[in-house]
Amino acid sequence: MAAIEPHVEANCKLDGAFRLEAGGELPSPEIRYAIYGEPNHRRDNVILVCHALSGSARVADWWPELFPAVFDTSRYCVIGANLIGSCYGSTGPSSLNPVTGTTYGPDFPLVSIRDMVHSQARLLDHLGIERLHTVVGGSIGGMQALQWAVDFPQRVERAIAIGAAPLSAMGLALNHLQRLAIQLDPAWRGGRYSAGEGPDAGLGLARGIAMLSYKSAELLAQRFARRPNRNGEDPYRSYSERFDVAGYLDHQGEKFIARFDANSYIVLSKAMDAFDLARGYESDREALRRIRARVLLVGISSDWLFPPEDVRDLAQRIRAAGRHGDYAELKSSHGHDGFLADMDQLAPFLTAALWRPAANPVPITRLPVARTANL
């Protein structure tokens, strides 16, 4: 399949200091964005697609099967924005700090899902987009979609979050171990490593741990069982020779270290940990009552990082708050990665959601917002 190129790909520099929820700030950060298709004359056909932890603004690079089956660019304008803190064009730990003249490295300030969403709102202001037809994402992208619906109810007509809810204690534990794997690598150097000399072993191990949380036991049994590594190793012969599943995890780690930054991994996984829609509001119910969008939450049957019962519970809480909160379940053996692997099942859910009437067709302009410096 030929690569689908965006119509526009560029950086947007946000003017002035961008103050962060935790109290720090970024001076004039840049947001990398990609646009597929064009806004119509009413500018009411824009879909914002929020990427997962290791994704980028180039939506068609990691969700190619949805073009044009779901994201028909003759009908919709699809925008992707790289997260602040990432390493694919937006300001992140590997960017130059204009105050010090050196890269941020471990001095990059703590950022939250809310900060990411508010930087995207500033980007859309720059692009002249006042209201979103839909905001959609999976995993940490789904967290962003939900944060959009709560913090900017007047700007969102539909919100779709796939495999997303506040992390459970198990999810928090796994993310902690991944960050620890990076930080215990001798090449970590307190996060002040040089380009090409970073904590590759630790980052690869972190990715291996993450891959286990992205897959299901059923899928691993089907693919690997107890077979020896496919390159001919004999795990019964020596300590160093592996089973096939170990070879797979090591291979995934090797691929990942070639394309991702360890400091960015720490920044984004920490933001994922802290996601809580009630933060800044008096209660969970108060936060959810702000929603005016038609919300679709999609659970994944074999997902144990974001169990479907947690996603279903969030949909029920949205409905209990008197808002539109639909739930659908993707039947998949791929675990959390089902939102990337089972497009034939996911696409109908998304298509139906995009065609449903908006829950709030009239803009709302007078809702109080959460306490944060950017609002």
C-alpha positions, 0 to 999 in steps of 0.5 A, spaced: 500 500 500 502 506 497 503 511 503 498 516 504 501 523 504 498 529 508 496 535 504 499 539 509 505 538 514 508 543 518 510 546 525 505 551 529 509 556 534 505 558 540 506 565 542 508 567 549 509 562 555 505 556 555 503 555 562 502 548 565 498 544 569 503 542 574 506 549 575 511 549 570 511 553 563 514 552 556 516 558 552 513 558 545 513 551 544 512 548 537 506 543 535 507 539 529 501 537 525 499 534 519 492 535 515 489 530 510 483 533 506 481 541 507 476 544 511 469 545 508 466 553 507 462 552 514 469 549 517 464 544 520 468 537 517 474 537 522 476 531 525 482 531 530 485 524 531 489 524 537 495 519 537 497 514 542 504 514 546 509 512 540 505 515 535 505 522 531 501 527 527 502 523 521 495 519 522 495 515 516 502 512 517 499 508 523 492 508 522 492 507 514 486 502 514 482 508 516 483 512 509 478 512 506 474 507 509 472 512 515 476 518 514 474 520 507 478 526 505 473 528 500 468 529 506 472 530 512 478 534 514 483 530 518 488 533 523 493 530 527 498 533 532 504 531 535 504 531 543 508 536 547 513 532 550 514 527 544 520 526 539 516 527 532 516 534 531 513 538 537 517 541 543 519 535 547 525 533 551 530 533 545 528 540 543 532 546 544 531 550 551 531 557 548 532 559 555 539 555 556 541 554 549 541 546 550 536 541 550 531 540 555 533 533 557 530 531 564 529 538 565 523 538 561 517 540 565 511 535 567 506 535 562 499 532 563 493 530 558 490 537 559 496 540 557 496 536 551 489 538 549 490 545 551 496 546 546 492 542 541 486 547 542 491 553 541 493 550 534 486 549 532 485 557 534 491 558 529 488 554 524 481 558 524 478 551 527 473 553 532 469 547 533 470 539 531 466 535 528 469 529 532 475 528 536 478 521 536 483 516 539 486 510 542 489 509 549 493 515 551 489 518 544 482 516 547 484 520 554 485 526 550 479 525 546 475 525 553 479 531 556 477 535 550 470 533 551 470 535 558 475 541 558 472 544 551 465 542 551 463 548 546 468 545 541 466 538 540 460 535 537 463 527 538 468 524 542 470 517 541 475 514 546 478 507 544 481 503 550 481 508 554 480 510 562 484 512 568 489 507 569 488 501 574 493 500 579 496 494 575 497 499 569 500 504 574 505 499 576 507 497 569 508 504 567 513 505 573 517 499 571 518 501 564 521 508 567 525 504 572 528 500 566 530 506 563 533 510 569 537 503 571 541 503 564 548 506 566 547 510 559 541 514 562 546 518 565 540 522 569 537 523 562 543 527 560 545 522 554 548 525 548 544 523 541 546 516 539 548 514 546 542 513 550 539 508 554 538 503 549 538 497 553 533 500 558 528 503 553 528 496 549 526 493 556 521 498 557 518 497 550 518 489 551 514 490 558 509 495 554 508 490 549 506 484 554 501 489 556 499 491 549 497 483 547 493 478 550 495 471 553 491 468 548 494 471 542 501 470 545 499 463 546 497 462 539 503 466 536 509 463 540 506 457 545 513 454 547 516 454 541 524 455 541 526 462 537 525 462 530 532 463 528 534 456 531 536 458 538 535 452 543 533 455 550 534 448 553 541 448 551 544 455 554 542 461 558 542 466 552 538 462 547 531 464 547 524 461 546 520 465 540 516 469 545 523 472 548 526 473 541 519 477 539 520 482 545 527 483 544 526 484 536 520 489 538 525 493 543 530 493 538 526 497 533 523 501 538 530 504 540 531 506 533 525 511 533 524 513 540 527 518 545 527 515 552 526 522 555 520 522 551 517 515 553 518 518 561 514 524 559 508 521 556 508 515 560 507 519 566 502 524 563 498 517 562 499 515 569 496 522 571 490 522 567 484 523 571 478 527 568 476 530 575 482 534 576 481 541 577 473 540 578 469 539 585 468 531 583 468 526 577 460 528 576 461 535 575 467 534 570 462 529 566 456 533 567 460 539 563 460 534 556 456 536 551 458 531 545 456 525 543 461 520 547 462 513 544 467 509 549 470 502 545 472 497 550 477 491 547 475 484 550 482 482 551 485 488 553 488 487 560 491 494 560 485 498 560 480 492 561 473 493 558 469 493 564 473 499 566 471 503 560 464 500 560 464 503 567 466 510 565 460 510 559 455 508 565 458 514 569 457 519 563 450 517 562 449 517 570 451 525 569 446 526 564 450 526 558 451 521 552 455 516 553 455 510 549 459 503 549 461 498 544 466 492 545 471 490 540 472 483 540 479 482 539 484 477 541 490 482 540 489 485 547 490 493 547 493 493 540 486 491 538 485 498 536 491 498 531 490 491 529 483 489 528 481 495 523 475 491 520 471 491 526 473 498 529 471 501 522 464 500 523 464 503 530 467 509 527 463 510 521 457 509 525 459 514 530 461 519 525 454 519 522 450 520 528 447 527 529 451 531 534 448 531 541 450 539 542 448 542 535 448 549 538 455 552 541 456 553 548 460 559 551 459 560 558 461 554 562 466 555 567 473 551 566 478 547 570 483 551 574 489 552 570 493 557 567 492 556 560 484 557 561 
